[in-house]
Amino acid sequence: MATKPTAGKLAGLQAVSDARGVIAAAAMDQRGSLQKSIATSRGGTASDKDLETFKVLVTKVLTRYASAILLDPEYGLAATRVRNSAGLLLAYEKTGYDAATPGRLPDLLDHWSVRRLKEAGADCIKVLLYYSPLEESSVNDVKHAFIERIGDECIAHDIPFFLETVGYDVESAGEKSLAYAKKKPTVVSGSMAEFGKTRYAVDVLKVEVPVEMSFVEGTASYKGEKAYTRAEAVQFFQDAAGMTDKPFIYLSAGVSNPVFIETLQLAAESGTRFNGVLCGRATWKDGIDVYAKQGEHAFEDWLNTQGVENIQNVNKALQAATPWYTKFGATSYDQLR
């Protein structure tokens, strides 16, 4: 059983949860990738103002249906002011990674600290880490120390620490390959086991699902090349969930809304006690083309129709999620106060 959180961490967790104690959060902290996507759709360039406007519109509309929003302090601060009383997570890491350096090493924003993010209104701190237990131990030790520092910083400021781990193919075959799909259960389970350790002081693990849905035989997402049967996929969900007693939530990892909904249905079928989602592109990605080609008013209209439908689909699938406070042996938030 996980150790009971401190008062500040409890307050932060409650702030980003819905009435059931489930984290039904939207994610809008994409930066470099979003800018490139807008520019590509437009057939030109995308400015910093485009990023700010896009984030404001997504936040204004979708937080009516979300318990919280994840934003970045670089382009998302204006959006924090239109979040409809939803909780706020702020990203602490720089976007992307240095492709010229082996190991996808992490880095933090130069002008921000946990203290400053909290002063900016953050209820929780989020850090993304590219991680594979199959990586060289010398590389992973750098990452372990990095997360220890952030965990200690969050302890000092009594604010919840959400760690997002994203796996990658150490052998460079690519994360969409059949070869990597077969390794993914090991990568996800190993990451959850590592960062569920007390020494990192992570409060919530934001994790990938342990399978690549397009390789799961017997699903609508299946594309004909099998890495696992449906029964094996269910077992991988169970195996990964058993690696930690920490609260954990699933990320959408850029898949479409139908694929993410089917993913959550498979998680429900497996009986895993996941505690919510931080879902970004599965709700708003298809609107990038609308924004880039038709402008902000058309995009806002799209959000109020298709975007809302997408997030409501996610919320319906979240009926299978369990409250985060059950990971601490409680039957209500008040029992932990």
N, C-alpha and C positions, 0 to 999 in steps of 0.2 A: 504494500500500500504506500502511495506517495506521501511525503511529509506535508503536513498542513501548512498552507501559505501564510505569510505575515499579513498584517492588516492592510498595508498598501497594495500588496499583490492581490489580495482578495478583492479589494475595491476595484482594481484594474480589470480583473477577470469578470467581475459582475458587470462592469461598464460596457464590455464588448459582447455580452451574451444576451440572448433573448429571455423571455419570461420563464422558459423551461430550463434554463441553464445550458443551452446549446449555443455554440458560437456559429452564428449564421452570417458571416462577414463577407463583404464584397472587397475585391482587391483592385486597386487602381494606382499601383506604385511603379508600373512599367515606365521606362524612360527612353533609353537608346533604341530598344526594339520597337517601341511605339512610334517614335519619331521616324524611324526608317519605314515602318509600315504605312504611315500617313503619306510620306514623301513618294513611296512607290505607287500607291493608289492614285495619287495626284499627278504623277508623272513629272514631278518637279521637286520642290524642297518643302520642308516642314520647319517652322520656327519654334522657338521656346514658347511664344504666345499660343501657338497651336496646342502644345502639350498642356499648358495651363487651362485653356478653354475646354479642351476635351475632358480633362479631369473634373472641372467644375460641373459640366453637364452630366457626366456619369454619376457624380456624387449627389447632385441635386435631385436626380430622378430615382436612382436605385437605392439610396439610403432610406427611402420610405418603406422599403421591403427588406432591409438588412439590419442586423443587430449592431454592425460596426462597419467601418471602412478603413482599408489600409491605403495610406498615401505616402508619398515621399516629400521631404522638406525642400527639395530643390524646385519642384514645379507644382506641388500640391497644396501649398499653404492657403492659397485663395479658396480652394475647394473645402478646406476644413471648416470654413465659415458658412457652408450651405449644406451641412450634413444631416439636417433634420433630427438632431439630438442623438444620432447614432454614436456609438463609441468610436474611439480613434486609436488606430495603430499607426506608428510612423516608422518608416524604414531607416536603418542606420548605415547600410552598406552602400558603396558605390555601385552603379549599374554595370553589369557585364563583368569581364575579367580580361587580363592581359594575355592574349593568345600567344604571344611570343615567349612567355614564361611557362614551363611545364607545371602541370598540377592544378591549374585554375585557382590560384591563390586568392584569398579574399582581401578586401581593403575597405576601410571606413571613410565616410564623407569627411573631408578636411575640416570643415567649419562647424561640425556638429559633435555633440557628446550626448550621453544619456541625460545629463542635467539639462542641456539645452532643448532636447526633444521633449522632455517632460514640461519644461517651461513653455514650450510651444503648444502644449495642450494634449500631448500623448497620454493615453491611458495605458498603453503597452508599447514595448519596443520590439521591432521585428528585424531579424538579420537573416539574409540568405547565404547559404554556404554550399558550394559545389563539393560533393563528397562521395568517395567510393572507398569501402573497406578493402578493395582490391588494389588500391594505389600504393606506391612506395611508402614505407613507414616513415621515412624522413620527411616526406611531403605532408603526410597526415599528422605528424607530430606538430608541425607548424600550425595546422588548422586547429588541433586540439588546444594548444596554448592560446590561440586567438579567441576561441569560444570561452575559455576559462576567464580571460580578461573581461569579456563583455558580461558574462554571468556575474562576476564580482562587481562590476560597475552597476548592474541592475539591482543587486543586493544593496549596495550602498545608497541607492536612491529609492529603494522599496517600490519597484515597478516591475510588472510581469515581463518576462523575456520569452518571446516566441522565436524559435529557431526553425527556419525553413531549410531542409536539406534536399538538394537536387542531385541525383546521381548522374554519372557520365561514364562513357566507355573509355577505360584506361588504354585499351589497345586501338582506339581510334577507328573502329569499324562503323561507328555512328550509333546514336541512341535510338534510331528508328529501325535498326537492323534486326534480323531474326537472332543473330548471335548475341546481341545485347539483351534482347527480350528474355532470353534464357538465363542471363546473369542477373536481371533486374530484381528478382525476389531476394537474392543474396545481398545485393547492394542496398535495397530498402531495409531489409531486416537488420543488416549489420549496422546501418546508420542509426536506426532507432535504438538498437542495443547500446551503441556507444554513447550517444548523446542523452540517453535516459539516465546516465550515471549521475549521481549526486554532485560530483565535482564540477560539473558544468553549470549548475544552477538554472537549467532551462525549466521554464514553467509549463509551456505548451510546445509540443513538437508539431510542426506543420510539415506533413510528409506527402510524398508521392504514394499512389497505390502501388502495390508490389508486382503488378503485371502490366504488360502493354496490351490494351484491350483489342487492338487489331489482330493480335496473335492468339486470342482466346477462342478456341473452337466452340461453337454452339452459342455464340453471342451475335447480336445484330451488327456489332462493330467489326466482326471477323472478316478478314480480307483474303482468306484462302491459304495462308501459310501458318502452320500450327507450331506454337511454342509450348502450349499447355492445353489440356482439356478443361472444360468448365469446372469439373470436380477438383482438378489440380489447382486451378486459379483460386477457388474458394479456400482450399487448404493454405495457399500462400498468404491470403488475407489473414487467416487465423494465426499462422506462424509469425507474421510480422507484428500483429497486435500483441502477441504474447511476449514480445521482446522488451516491453517496458510497462511500468505501472503509471507512467506520466499521462496526463491528458494529451490526446493527439487529434489533429484535424487534417482533413485531406485538402490538397491543392488541386486545381483543375488542369494545370500543366499545359495550357494552350489548346486543349481538345475542344471540339464542338459541344454545343449544349446537349444534343441527343447522346453523344458518347459519354459525357460526364454524368448524365442522369442514369444511363445504363451502368456506369461504373459504381455509382452510389447504390444502385439496386443490387449489384453483385456483393458489395460490402455488407448490405443488409442481409442478403442470403447467407453470407458467411457467419453472421451473428457477432461480428466484431463490435466492441463497445467504443466506437469512434465518437468524438465529441463535437463534430461540426465540420465546417469548411471555411476556407478563405478562397473564394471563387472569383476570378477575374475575367479572363478572356472568354470563358464559356458563356458569359452573359453579354459582353459588349463587343467582342472581336468583330463580328459581322457588320457592325456599324461603322467601322473605320472607313470603309469605302464610301459610305453615305456622307460622313463628315468631310472626307477629302475632296469629293467631287461635287457635293450639293450644299455644303456649308453647315454652320452650327444649328440653324433653325430646323433644317431637315433631319439632322442627327438627333436633336431633342425630340422631334416627333417620333423618330424610329425608337428611341429609348422608351418613350411613353407607351409604345405598343409592343414591338418585338422584344426590346430589352426587359420590360416588365414581365412579359410572358416567360422569358428565359429565367429570370431570377425566381419567379413563382414556381417554375418547374423544379428548381433546385430546392426551394423551401419545402415543397411537397415531399421530395426524396429524403429530406432531413428528418422526417418523422421517425426514421429508423435510428437517428443519433441519440446518444444518451448524455445527460448533463455532466459537465466536467467535474462537478463536486462529488460525484459518486466515486471518482478515483481516489478520493480522500476518506472514503467510508461514510460519507454523509448522505442523507436523504433530502437535504435542502441546503440552500446557501446559508440560511440563518444558523444552522448547526455548526458552521465553521467560524462564525463571528466571535 
